[in-house]
Amino acid sequence: MAIKDETATEKSTVKAEEPKFYIHELREHSQEIFSVKPEILDGALFDYKDIKITKNEAKKRIESFLKKEVK
């Protein structure tokens, strides 16, 4: 039983952290990466404070931004 616990712990620590990219680089390639214009990325990341972000986090923010109701 102890062997299984050690194996589970090893697998969880092996999971690599997702790479972060500079926002300006993602903006330059937003059409190719996310299929949106750079202006959409700007709006989605308007309140984001860091200069780097993962692609998954940016994609989540873009999807959330596009679903917001226009007032």
Secondary structure, 3 states (H helix, E strand, C coil): CHHHHHHHHHHHHHCCCCCEEEHHHHHHCHHHHHCCCHHHHHHHCCCCCCCEEEHHHHHHHHHHHHHCCCC
